Amino acid sequence: DRKSAILNIHFPKNQHLLEGATRRIKFEELFFIQLQLLNAKKLRQQKFQGAIFARVGEKVNTFYSKYLPFELTNAQKRVIKEIRSDTQTGAQMNRLIQGDVGSGKTVV
């Protein structure tokens, strides 16, 4: 328990008790930091309402087909569709598009 961990941090009877108490205190500190981070994230999400982008409909599709000299892959089309869908919710969005060099991440 916490009381014995604090006692063993300050007055350890042996090295084993000191190491166990140190591990317990470190875990507890990290646990409460994680709780604070989750709480801050939840409050930020509740407080912040992002802008909802107007539907762009076929404009995006015709843009790609009109101005690009190549066809987008199915994966690129899927990711663009997911991003367009998320921009209409007003929720914050963090995205990381992964792919090999030259796989077409920038065009997405």
N, CA, C and O atoms as CSV, one atom per row, in Angstrom:
chain,resi,resn,atom,element,x,y,z
A,1,ASP,N,N,0.828,-1.196,0.000
A,1,ASP,CA,C,0.000,0.000,0.000
A,1,ASP,C,C,0.870,1.257,0.000
A,1,ASP,O,O,2.094,1.185,0.119
A,2,ARG,N,N,0.230,2.376,-0.132
A,2,ARG,CA,C,0.951,3.644,-0.276
A,2,ARG,C,C,1.703,4.032,1.002
A,2,ARG,O,O,2.832,4.520,0.953
A,3,LYS,N,N,1.059,3.805,2.129
A,3,LYS,CA,C,1.676,4.183,3.404
A,3,LYS,C,C,2.995,3.436,3.613
A,3,LYS,O,O,3.998,4.035,3.999
A,4,SER,N,N,2.987,2.143,3.358
A,4,SER,CA,C,4.226,1.372,3.539
A,4,SER,C,C,5.258,1.732,2.474
A,4,SER,O,O,6.458,1.680,2.743
A,5,ALA,N,N,4.817,2.096,1.277
A,5,ALA,CA,C,5.764,2.517,0.238
A,5,ALA,C,C,6.477,3.795,0.654
A,5,ALA,O,O,7.691,3.910,0.488
A,6,ILE,N,N,5.739,4.751,1.190
A,6,ILE,CA,C,6.351,6.007,1.643
A,6,ILE,C,C,7.294,5.742,2.817
A,6,ILE,O,O,8.380,6.316,2.893
A,7,LEU,N,N,6.872,4.874,3.722
A,7,LEU,CA,C,7.720,4.517,4.859
A,7,LEU,C,C,9.013,3.849,4.384
A,7,LEU,O,O,10.093,4.151,4.892
A,8,ASN,N,N,8.902,2.948,3.417
A,8,ASN,CA,C,10.082,2.236,2.923
A,8,ASN,C,C,10.967,3.097,2.029
A,8,ASN,O,O,12.149,2.794,1.864
A,9,ILE,N,N,10.430,4.146,1.458
A,9,ILE,CA,C,11.261,5.086,0.696
A,9,ILE,C,C,12.178,5.841,1.663
A,9,ILE,O,O,13.361,6.036,1.386
A,10,HIS,N,N,11.618,6.260,2.798
A,10,HIS,CA,C,12.376,7.082,3.746
A,10,HIS,C,C,13.190,6.262,4.744
A,10,HIS,O,O,14.284,6.663,5.144
A,11,PHE,N,N,12.653,5.120,5.140
A,11,PHE,CA,C,13.332,4.292,6.141
A,11,PHE,C,C,13.337,2.825,5.701
A,11,PHE,O,O,12.702,1.988,6.343
A,12,PRO,N,N,14.037,2.508,4.627
A,12,PRO,CA,C,14.017,1.114,4.146
A,12,PRO,C,C,14.800,0.193,5.079
A,12,PRO,O,O,15.863,0.555,5.583
A,13,LYS,N,N,14.260,-0.996,5.299
A,13,LYS,CA,C,14.947,-1.979,6.137
A,13,LYS,C,C,15.955,-2.778,5.325
A,13,LYS,O,O,16.913,-3.326,5.871
A,14,ASN,N,N,15.730,-2.841,4.013
A,14,ASN,CA,C,16.685,-3.516,3.135
A,14,ASN,C,C,16.520,-2.983,1.702
A,14,ASN,O,O,15.594,-2.227,1.405
A,15,GLN,N,N,17.424,-3.389,0.848
A,15,GLN,CA,C,17.438,-2.908,-0.539
A,15,GLN,C,C,16.185,-3.351,-1.298
A,15,GLN,O,O,15.657,-2.596,-2.115
A,16,HIS,N,N,15.714,-4.556,-1.035
A,16,HIS,CA,C,14.530,-5.087,-1.711
A,16,HIS,C,C,13.297,-4.225,-1.418
A,16,HIS,O,O,12.536,-3.902,-2.330
A,17,LEU,N,N,13.101,-3.857,-0.165
A,17,LEU,CA,C,11.962,-3.003,0.199
A,17,LEU,C,C,12.083,-1.615,-0.426
A,17,LEU,O,O,11.085,-1.031,-0.847
A,18,LEU,N,N,13.299,-1.093,-0.486
A,18,LEU,CA,C,13.521,0.214,-1.109
A,18,LEU,C,C,13.165,0.171,-2.593
A,18,LEU,O,O,12.498,1.073,-3.100
A,19,GLU,N,N,13.609,-0.873,-3.287
A,19,GLU,CA,C,13.321,-0.990,-4.718
A,19,GLU,C,C,11.823,-1.155,-4.979
A,19,GLU,O,O,11.282,-0.567,-5.915
A,20,GLY,N,N,11.160,-1.956,-4.147
A,20,GLY,CA,C,9.714,-2.138,-4.295
A,20,GLY,C,C,8.951,-0.846,-4.047
A,20,GLY,O,O,8.011,-0.522,-4.774
A,21,ALA,N,N,9.356,-0.113,-3.022
A,21,ALA,CA,C,8.698,1.154,-2.703
A,21,ALA,C,C,8.938,2.180,-3.807
A,21,ALA,O,O,8.034,2.930,-4.174
A,22,THR,N,N,10.155,2.207,-4.332
A,22,THR,CA,C,10.473,3.134,-5.424
A,22,THR,C,C,9.618,2.824,-6.644
A,22,THR,O,O,9.065,3.729,-7.270
A,23,ARG,N,N,9.511,1.540,-6.981
A,23,ARG,CA,C,8.696,1.129,-8.127
A,23,ARG,C,C,7.234,1.538,-7.922
A,23,ARG,O,O,6.582,2.023,-8.846
A,24,ARG,N,N,6.732,1.339,-6.711
A,24,ARG,CA,C,5.338,1.671,-6.400
A,24,ARG,C,C,5.087,3.171,-6.547
A,24,ARG,O,O,4.095,3.575,-7.154
A,25,ILE,N,N,5.974,3.996,-5.997
A,25,ILE,CA,C,5.810,5.450,-6.055
A,25,ILE,C,C,5.915,5.941,-7.498
A,25,ILE,O,O,5.133,6.791,-7.922
A,26,LYS,N,N,6.876,5.411,-8.251
A,26,LYS,CA,C,7.022,5.807,-9.658
A,26,LYS,C,C,5.772,5.452,-10.452
A,26,LYS,O,O,5.276,6.258,-11.239
A,27,PHE,N,N,5.267,4.239,-10.241
A,27,PHE,CA,C,4.059,3.820,-10.944
A,27,PHE,C,C,2.890,4.739,-10.615
A,27,PHE,O,O,2.152,5.166,-11.503
A,28,GLU,N,N,2.733,5.036,-9.338
A,28,GLU,CA,C,1.621,5.880,-8.906
A,28,GLU,C,C,1.717,7.280,-9.515
A,28,GLU,O,O,0.712,7.839,-9.954
A,29,GLU,N,N,2.920,7.838,-9.539
A,29,GLU,CA,C,3.100,9.168,-10.127
A,29,GLU,C,C,2.749,9.158,-11.607
A,29,GLU,O,O,2.040,10.043,-12.085
A,30,LEU,N,N,3.242,8.164,-12.333
A,30,LEU,CA,C,2.936,8.079,-13.763
A,30,LEU,C,C,1.451,7.831,-14.009
A,30,LEU,O,O,0.877,8.365,-14.958
A,31,PHE,N,N,0.836,7.025,-13.157
A,31,PHE,CA,C,-0.592,6.754,-13.283
A,31,PHE,C,C,-1.406,8.037,-13.146
A,31,PHE,O,O,-2.320,8.278,-13.935
A,32,PHE,N,N,-1.084,8.854,-12.159
A,32,PHE,CA,C,-1.832,10.088,-11.957
A,32,PHE,C,C,-1.537,11.124,-13.042
A,32,PHE,O,O,-2.409,11.923,-13.385
A,33,ILE,N,N,-0.327,11.118,-13.581
A,33,ILE,CA,C,-0.027,11.994,-14.721
A,33,ILE,C,C,-0.892,11.594,-15.910
A,33,ILE,O,O,-1.453,12.454,-16.588
A,34,GLN,N,N,-1.001,10.286,-16.165
A,34,GLN,CA,C,-1.838,9.807,-17.267
A,34,GLN,C,C,-3.298,10.206,-17.060
A,34,GLN,O,O,-3.969,10.618,-18.006
A,35,LEU,N,N,-3.788,10.087,-15.838
A,35,LEU,CA,C,-5.165,10.497,-15.548
A,35,LEU,C,C,-5.371,11.981,-15.825
A,35,LEU,O,O,-6.392,12.376,-16.389
A,36,GLN,N,N,-4.406,12.799,-15.429
A,36,GLN,CA,C,-4.509,14.235,-15.684
A,36,GLN,C,C,-4.511,14.529,-17.179
A,36,GLN,O,O,-5.274,15.375,-17.647
A,37,LEU,N,N,-3.662,13.833,-17.928
A,37,LEU,CA,C,-3.621,14.037,-19.379
A,37,LEU,C,C,-4.935,13.633,-20.036
A,37,LEU,O,O,-5.435,14.340,-20.910
A,38,LEU,N,N,-5.493,12.503,-19.621
A,38,LEU,CA,C,-6.776,12.068,-20.176
A,38,LEU,C,C,-7.893,13.043,-19.828
A,38,LEU,O,O,-8.752,13.336,-20.660
A,39,ASN,N,N,-7.880,13.541,-18.600
A,39,ASN,CA,C,-8.894,14.508,-18.185
A,39,ASN,C,C,-8.770,15.800,-18.984
A,39,ASN,O,O,-9.775,16.363,-19.418
A,40,ALA,N,N,-7.540,16.271,-19.179
A,40,ALA,CA,C,-7.328,17.492,-19.963
A,40,ALA,C,C,-7.780,17.294,-21.403
A,40,ALA,O,O,-8.369,18.197,-21.997
A,41,LYS,N,N,-7.510,16.126,-21.966
A,41,LYS,CA,C,-7.937,15.837,-23.340
A,41,LYS,C,C,-9.463,15.840,-23.437
A,41,LYS,O,O,-10.029,16.398,-24.377
A,42,LYS,N,N,-10.118,15.218,-22.468
A,42,LYS,CA,C,-11.581,15.164,-22.469
A,42,LYS,C,C,-12.176,16.567,-22.363
A,42,LYS,O,O,-13.114,16.902,-23.087
A,43,LEU,N,N,-11.634,17.382,-21.466
A,43,LEU,CA,C,-12.126,18.753,-21.311
A,43,LEU,C,C,-11.900,19.573,-22.575
A,43,LEU,O,O,-12.763,20.352,-22.979
A,44,ARG,N,N,-10.738,19.396,-23.197
A,44,ARG,CA,C,-10.426,20.120,-24.429
A,44,ARG,C,C,-11.387,19.719,-25.549
A,44,ARG,O,O,-11.835,20.570,-26.317
A,45,GLN,N,N,-11.702,18.435,-25.642
A,45,GLN,CA,C,-12.622,17.976,-26.674
A,45,GLN,C,C,-14.031,18.493,-26.438
A,45,GLN,O,O,-14.746,18.802,-27.392
A,46,GLN,N,N,-14.439,18.591,-25.180
A,46,GLN,CA,C,-15.766,19.107,-24.865
A,46,GLN,C,C,-15.847,20.606,-25.121
A,46,GLN,O,O,-16.869,21.110,-25.585
A,47,LYS,N,N,-14.765,21.314,-24.816
A,47,LYS,CA,C,-14.753,22.770,-24.936
A,47,LYS,C,C,-14.623,23.225,-26.386
A,47,LYS,O,O,-15.285,24.176,-26.803
A,48,PHE,N,N,-13.779,22.554,-27.146
A,48,PHE,CA,C,-13.477,22.996,-28.502
A,48,PHE,C,C,-14.394,22.327,-29.505
A,48,PHE,O,O,-14.454,21.100,-29.591
A,49,GLN,N,N,-15.083,23.119,-30.239
A,49,GLN,CA,C,-15.858,22.618,-31.359
A,49,GLN,C,C,-15.212,23.143,-32.624
A,49,GLN,O,O,-15.212,24.347,-32.879
A,50,GLY,N,N,-14.674,22.261,-33.396
A,50,GLY,CA,C,-13.991,22.648,-34.624
A,50,GLY,C,C,-14.963,23.132,-35.677
A,50,GLY,O,O,-16.177,22.964,-35.560
A,51,ALA,N,N,-14.406,23.729,-36.695
A,51,ALA,CA,C,-15.220,24.203,-37.808
A,51,ALA,C,C,-15.695,23.014,-38.627
A,51,ALA,O,O,-14.943,22.071,-38.875
A,52,ILE,N,N,-16.930,23.071,-39.033
A,52,ILE,CA,C,-17.473,22.039,-39.907
A,52,ILE,C,C,-17.346,22.550,-41.333
A,52,ILE,O,O,-17.905,23.588,-41.688
A,53,PHE,N,N,-16.615,21.817,-42.134
A,53,PHE,CA,C,-16.405,22.228,-43.514
A,53,PHE,C,C,-17.636,21.889,-44.343
A,53,PHE,O,O,-18.257,20.840,-44.170
A,54,ALA,N,N,-17.965,22.789,-45.233
A,54,ALA,CA,C,-19.102,22.548,-46.121
A,54,ALA,C,C,-18.786,21.367,-47.026
A,54,ALA,O,O,-17.627,21.083,-47.327
A,55,ARG,N,N,-19.808,20.709,-47.437
A,55,ARG,CA,C,-19.613,19.592,-48.363
A,55,ARG,C,C,-19.068,20.127,-49.681
A,55,ARG,O,O,-19.526,21.141,-50.208
A,56,VAL,N,N,-18.098,19.423,-50.179
A,56,VAL,CA,C,-17.507,19.850,-51.445
A,56,VAL,C,C,-17.973,18.983,-52.603
A,56,VAL,O,O,-17.748,19.305,-53.770
A,57,GLY,N,N,-18.616,17.895,-52.266
A,57,GLY,CA,C,-19.220,17.048,-53.281
A,57,GLY,C,C,-18.265,16.610,-54.369
A,57,GLY,O,O,-17.162,16.134,-54.100
A,58,GLU,N,N,-18.703,16.776,-55.587
A,58,GLU,CA,C,-17.943,16.304,-56.740
A,58,GLU,C,C,-16.763,17.200,-57.083
A,58,GLU,O,O,-15.921,16.821,-57.898
A,59,LYS,N,N,-16.684,18.388,-56.475
A,59,LYS,CA,C,-15.576,19.294,-56.795
A,59,LYS,C,C,-14.221,18.642,-56.538
A,59,LYS,O,O,-13.295,18.796,-57.334
A,60,VAL,N,N,-14.106,17.921,-55.436
A,60,VAL,CA,C,-12.835,17.268,-55.122
A,60,VAL,C,C,-12.538,16.178,-56.136
A,60,VAL,O,O,-11.415,16.065,-56.626
A,61,ASN,N,N,-13.541,15.382,-56.448
A,61,ASN,CA,C,-13.327,14.293,-57.403
A,61,ASN,C,C,-12.936,14.826,-58.777
A,61,ASN,O,O,-12.023,14.299,-59.412
A,62,THR,N,N,-13.615,15.854,-59.231
A,62,THR,CA,C,-13.279,16.402,-60.552
A,62,THR,C,C,-11.936,17.113,-60.521
A,62,THR,O,O,-11.229,17.134,-61.528
A,63,PHE,N,N,-11.572,17.697,-59.383
A,63,PHE,CA,C,-10.262,18.339,-59.272
A,63,PHE,C,C,-9.158,17.326,-59.528
A,63,PHE,O,O,-8.252,17.570,-60.325
A,64,TYR,N,N,-9.238,16.195,-58.850
A,64,TYR,CA,C,-8.193,15.184,-59.020
A,64,TYR,C,C,-8.161,14.640,-60.441
A,64,TYR,O,O,-7.086,14.484,-61.020
A,65,SER,N,N,-9.302,14.356,-60.996
A,65,SER,CA,C,-9.311,13.780,-62.348
A,65,SER,C,C,-8.949,14.815,-63.411
A,65,SER,O,O,-8.411,14.466,-64.462
A,66,LYS,N,N,-9.239,16.074,-63.142
A,66,LYS,CA,C,-8.980,17.119,-64.137
A,66,LYS,C,C,-7.521,17.573,-64.133
A,66,LYS,O,O,-6.938,17.804,-65.193
A,67,TYR,N,N,-6.933,17.699,-62.949
A,67,TYR,CA,C,-5.608,18.311,-62.850
A,67,TYR,C,C,-4.453,17.325,-62.643
A,67,TYR,O,O,-3.290,17.713,-62.756
A,68,LEU,N,N,-4.748,16.090,-62.351
A,68,LEU,CA,C,-3.668,15.118,-62.179
A,68,LEU,C,C,-3.529,14.265,-63.435
A,68,LEU,O,O,-4.527,13.825,-64.006
A,69,PRO,N,N,-2.303,14.036,-63.859
A,69,PRO,CA,C,-2.104,13.234,-65.069
A,69,PRO,C,C,-2.138,11.724,-64.793
A,69,PRO,O,O,-1.705,10.930,-65.629
A,70,PHE,N,N,-2.644,11.338,-63.641
A,70,PHE,CA,C,-2.716,9.917,-63.294
A,70,PHE,C,C,-3.945,9.685,-62.442
A,70,PHE,O,O,-4.532,10.626,-61.908
A,71,GLU,N,N,-4.327,8.438,-62.320
A,71,GLU,CA,C,-5.485,8.032,-61.516
A,71,GLU,C,C,-5.025,7.769,-60.079
A,71,GLU,O,O,-3.977,7.162,-59.861
A,72,LEU,N,N,-5.804,8.224,-59.113
A,72,LEU,CA,C,-5.489,7.920,-57.713
A,72,LEU,C,C,-5.712,6.436,-57.451
A,72,LEU,O,O,-6.573,5.802,-58.061
A,73,THR,N,N,-4.912,5.891,-56.523
A,73,THR,CA,C,-5.107,4.490,-56.141
A,73,THR,C,C,-6.355,4.378,-55.270
A,73,THR,O,O,-6.852,5.377,-54.751
A,74,ASN,N,N,-6.849,3.168,-55.118
A,74,ASN,CA,C,-8.023,2.958,-54.266
A,74,ASN,C,C,-7.739,3.370,-52.825
A,74,ASN,O,O,-8.620,3.902,-52.149
A,75,ALA,N,N,-6.517,3.128,-52.349
A,75,ALA,CA,C,-6.154,3.520,-50.978
A,75,ALA,C,C,-6.176,5.039,-50.832
A,75,ALA,O,O,-6.659,5.553,-49.823
A,76,GLN,N,N,-5.659,5.762,-51.822
A,76,GLN,CA,C,-5.675,7.227,-51.772
A,76,GLN,C,C,-7.110,7.740,-51.772
A,76,GLN,O,O,-7.446,8.651,-51.015
A,77,LYS,N,N,-7.949,7.163,-52.615
A,77,LYS,CA,C,-9.360,7.573,-52.668
A,77,LYS,C,C,-10.048,7.315,-51.331
A,77,LYS,O,O,-10.836,8.137,-50.863
A,78,ARG,N,N,-9.747,6.171,-50.720
A,78,ARG,CA,C,-10.361,5.825,-49.439
A,78,ARG,C,C,-9.950,6.812,-48.351
A,78,ARG,O,O,-10.792,7.264,-47.575
A,79,VAL,N,N,-8.654,7.154,-48.288
A,79,VAL,CA,C,-8.162,8.083,-47.266
A,79,VAL,C,C,-8.771,9.467,-47.469
A,79,VAL,O,O,-9.169,10.115,-46.500
A,80,ILE,N,N,-8.846,9.921,-48.702
A,80,ILE,CA,C,-9.462,11.226,-48.990
A,80,ILE,C,C,-10.921,11.221,-48.552
A,80,ILE,O,O,-11.403,12.198,-47.981
A,81,LYS,N,N,-11.619,10.128,-48.818
A,81,LYS,CA,C,-13.027,10.022,-48.416
A,81,LYS,C,C,-13.163,10.068,-46.891
A,81,LYS,O,O,-14.062,10.727,-46.369
A,82,GLU,N,N,-12.267,9.365,-46.173
A,82,GLU,CA,C,-12.305,9.376,-44.706
A,82,GLU,C,C,-12.040,10.777,-44.159
A,82,GLU,O,O,-12.717,11.222,-43.232
A,83,ILE,N,N,-11.065,11.463,-44.725
A,83,ILE,CA,C,-10.743,12.820,-44.269
A,83,ILE,C,C,-11.915,13.754,-44.531
A,83,ILE,O,O,-12.286,14.543,-43.663
A,84,ARG,N,N,-12.496,13.670,-45.715
A,84,ARG,CA,C,-13.659,14.516,-46.039
A,84,ARG,C,C,-14.804,14.247,-45.074
A,84,ARG,O,O,-15.485,15.175,-44.637
A,85,SER,N,N,-15.014,12.998,-44.745
A,85,SER,CA,C,-16.079,12.638,-43.811
A,85,SER,C,C,-15.814,13.231,-42.428
A,85,SER,O,O,-16.725,13.762,-41.792
A,86,ASP,N,N,-14.568,13.141,-41.967
A,86,ASP,CA,C,-14.224,13.661,-40.641
A,86,ASP,C,C,-14.286,15.181,-40.566
A,86,ASP,O,O,-14.585,15.724,-39.502
A,87,THR,N,N,-14.013,15.882,-41.661
A,87,THR,CA,C,-14.050,17.348,-41.627
A,87,THR,C,C,-15.473,17.873,-41.508
A,87,THR,O,O,-15.676,19.066,-41.282
A,88,GLN,N,N,-16.446,17.008,-41.657
A,88,GLN,CA,C,-17.839,17.434,-41.555
A,88,GLN,C,C,-18.437,17.166,-40.179
A,88,GLN,O,O,-19.627,17.398,-39.964
A,89,THR,N,N,-17.614,16.674,-39.238
A,89,THR,CA,C,-18.127,16.366,-37.901
A,89,THR,C,C,-17.874,17.478,-36.890
A,89,THR,O,O,-18.580,17.557,-35.885
A,90,GLY,N,N,-16.886,18.339,-37.126
A,90,GLY,CA,C,-16.547,19.378,-36.165
A,90,GLY,C,C,-15.614,18.896,-35.073
A,90,GLY,O,O,-15.230,19.680,-34.206
A,91,ALA,N,N,-15.240,17.625,-35.094
A,91,ALA,CA,C,-14.336,17.077,-34.083
A,91,ALA,C,C,-12.889,17.306,-34.498
A,91,ALA,O,O,-12.570,17.400,-35.683
A,92,GLN,N,N,-12.021,17.392,-33.494
A,92,GLN,CA,C,-10.599,17.518,-33.786
A,92,GLN,C,C,-10.120,16.253,-34.475
A,92,GLN,O,O,-10.628,15.157,-34.235
A,93,MET,N,N,-9.139,16.432,-35.330
A,93,MET,CA,C,-8.643,15.292,-36.086
A,93,MET,C,C,-7.125,15.339,-36.119
A,93,MET,O,O,-6.532,16.370,-36.435
A,94,ASN,N,N,-6.511,14.228,-35.796
A,94,ASN,CA,C,-5.069,14.056,-35.954
A,94,ASN,C,C,-4.867,12.926,-36.942
A,94,ASN,O,O,-5.413,11.836,-36.766
A,95,ARG,N,N,-4.100,13.175,-37.962
A,95,ARG,CA,C,-3.889,12.158,-39.004
A,95,ARG,C,C,-2.410,12.015,-39.297
A,95,ARG,O,O,-1.655,12.988,-39.286
A,96,LEU,N,N,-2.019,10.795,-39.556
A,96,LEU,CA,C,-0.684,10.491,-40.041
A,96,LEU,C,C,-0.868,9.581,-41.236
A,96,LEU,O,O,-1.369,8.464,-41.114
A,97,ILE,N,N,-0.461,10.069,-42.385
A,97,ILE,CA,C,-0.557,9.269,-43.599
A,97,ILE,C,C,0.800,8.620,-43.818
A,97,ILE,O,O,1.810,9.302,-43.997
A,98,GLN,N,N,0.809,7.301,-43.801
A,98,GLN,CA,C,2.053,6.562,-43.944
A,98,GLN,C,C,2.142,5.940,-45.328
A,98,GLN,O,O,1.135,5.564,-45.928
A,99,GLY,N,N,3.355,5.842,-45.815
A,99,GLY,CA,C,3.581,5.182,-47.092
A,99,GLY,C,C,5.031,5.306,-47.490
A,99,GLY,O,O,5.769,6.134,-46.955
A,100,ASP,N,N,5.428,4.487,-48.421
A,100,ASP,CA,C,6.796,4.535,-48.923
A,100,ASP,C,C,7.042,5.842,-49.660
A,100,ASP,O,O,6.107,6.547,-50.038
A,101,VAL,N,N,8.318,6.150,-49.856
A,101,VAL,CA,C,8.695,7.317,-50.646
A,101,VAL,C,C,8.121,7.143,-52.047
A,101,VAL,O,O,8.287,6.098,-52.677
A,102,GLY,N,N,7.448,8.180,-52.520
A,102,GLY,CA,C,6.894,8.129,-53.869
A,102,GLY,C,C,5.559,7.420,-53.974
A,102,GLY,O,O,5.100,7.127,-55.078
A,103,SER,N,N,4.924,7.136,-52.836
A,103,SER,CA,C,3.661,6.393,-52.881
A,103,SER,C,C,2.439,7.296,-53.029
A,103,SER,O,O,1.324,6.795,-53.175
A,104,GLY,N,N,2.626,8.617,-52.995
A,104,GLY,CA,C,1.508,9.525,-53.234
A,104,GLY,C,C,0.873,10.108,-51.997
A,104,GLY,O,O,-0.307,10.455,-52.024
A,105,LYS,N,N,1.621,10.230,-50.903
A,105,LYS,CA,C,1.071,10.807,-49.672
A,105,LYS,C,C,0.749,12.285,-49.850
A,105,LYS,O,O,-0.277,12.765,-49.368
A,106,THR,N,N,1.624,13.002,-50.539
A,106,THR,CA,C,1.473,14.454,-50.671
A,106,THR,C,C,0.202,14.819,-51.419
A,106,THR,O,O,-0.461,15.792,-51.060
A,107,VAL,N,N,-0.143,14.080,-52.423
A,107,VAL,CA,C,-1.327,14.406,-53.212
A,107,VAL,C,C,-2.601,14.225,-52.395
A,107,VAL,O,O,-3.620,14.859,-52.674
A,108,VAL,N,N,-2.541,13.361,-51.389
A,108,VAL,CA,C,-3.697,13.162,-50.510
A,108,VAL,C,C,-3.827,14.365,-49.606
A,108,VAL,O,O,-4.736,14.418,-48.777
